[in-house]
Amino acid sequence: MQSRRKQPEGNCEGGVFVIEDSEVMQRRYQAVLEQNRIGICAIVGSGREAVLLAPRISPDVIILDHELPDGTGLHIIAALRSFCPEASIVVISGVITASLAQQYLAQGVCRLMGKPINEAELVHLLRGMLVSQRQSVATAG
């Protein structure tokens, strides 16, 4: 599936990096984030695209779909963590089982959400994560 890419210009610092193969969901995330004035770092449609782009960006939050055309979110978390170690990761999928949840949480995922998404809950969660990330940077710097 072709992705509706929103690529960063140069290095992207802060904001949300969306990794989602469904074009419908990509458009929905983009609309929800833009309507709520939450910065979008990039939107890609596969694990391969995410891993290739990750070294060039520094998102505060990563929204990661579990089922991607070239594997699962579990397969790319280590790479995402190596390039974006400070980013909070939220996995959103319609197929999260208790076993998958344990695997994701063991890899440091902050939150798992089911589909269909509750937009108000997602916005509230992302705003909290973004504030927390910025406070961490301010205290560290």
Secondary structure, DSSP 8 states (H G I E B T S, - for coil): -----B--SS-EESSEEEE---HHHHHHHHHHHHHTT--EEEEESSHHHHHHHGGGEE-SEEEEESEETTEEHHHHHHHHHHH-TT-EEEEEES---HHHHHHHHHTT--EEEESS--HHHHHHHHHHHHHHHHHHHHHH-
